[in-house]
Amino acid sequence: MNTTVSILAEIPEELHATLTNYLESHPEWDQDRVFAAALSLFLLQNGNCDTAGSSSSYRSAAKVYLNALFQHSF
């Protein structure tokens, strides 16, 4: 089951400008794909996979990250 959660977040103006420039020069990427890749990478780098439940979450985050990089649907 794929669940989508909508996130409304304010980001610094400089980051917004950088993201806009990136998206303009990389038409194969969109804002949702960038945020999915960035958030899943953050969770992979900062998550704790010591327990069975968190290990499953880690694998799920890894799947989302790889799908975002290789442009597969979630």
C-alpha positions in Angstrom: 0.0 0.0 0.0 1.4 3.4 -1.0 0.5 6.2 1.3 1.2 9.8 0.4 1.6 12.5 3.0 1.5 16.1 2.0 4.1 18.3 3.6 4.0 22.1 3.8 7.3 23.5 4.8 9.0 26.8 4.7 12.6 26.8 3.4 15.2 29.6 3.4 15.1 31.8 0.4 18.6 30.8 -0.7 17.7 27.2 -0.6 14.6 27.9 -2.6 16.6 29.7 -5.3 19.1 26.9 -5.5 16.3 24.3 -5.8 14.7 26.4 -8.5 17.9 26.7 -10.5 18.5 22.9 -10.1 15.0 22.0 -11.3 15.3 24.4 -14.3 18.5 22.7 -15.4 17.4 19.1 -14.6 13.9 18.7 -16.2 13.8 15.0 -15.3 13.5 16.0 -11.6 10.6 17.7 -9.9 10.1 19.1 -6.5 8.5 16.0 -5.1 11.3 13.8 -6.3 13.9 16.0 -4.8 12.2 16.2 -1.4 11.6 12.4 -1.4 15.3 11.8 -2.1 16.5 14.4 0.4 14.2 13.2 3.2 14.9 9.5 2.7 18.6 10.1 2.6 18.4 12.1 5.9 16.5 9.3 7.5 19.0 6.7 6.2 21.9 8.7 7.6 20.4 9.6 10.9 18.1 6.7 11.6 18.6 3.8 14.0 18.2 0.3 12.6 19.1 -1.6 15.8 15.6 -3.0 16.4 13.4 -5.2 14.1 10.8 -2.4 13.6 13.4 0.3 12.8 15.2 -2.2 10.5 12.0 -2.4 8.4 11.7 1.4 8.4 15.4 1.7 7.3 14.7 -0.7 4.4 11.6 1.3 3.4 13.6 4.6 3.5 16.3 3.0 1.4 13.7 1.8 -1.2 12.2 5.3 -1.4 15.7 6.9 -1.8 16.7 4.5 -4.6 13.4 4.8 -6.3 13.8 8.6 -6.3 17.3 8.4 -7.6 16.4 6.1 -10.4 13.0 7.7 -11.1 10.7 4.8 -10.3 7.2 5.4 -9.0 6.8 5.1 -5.2 
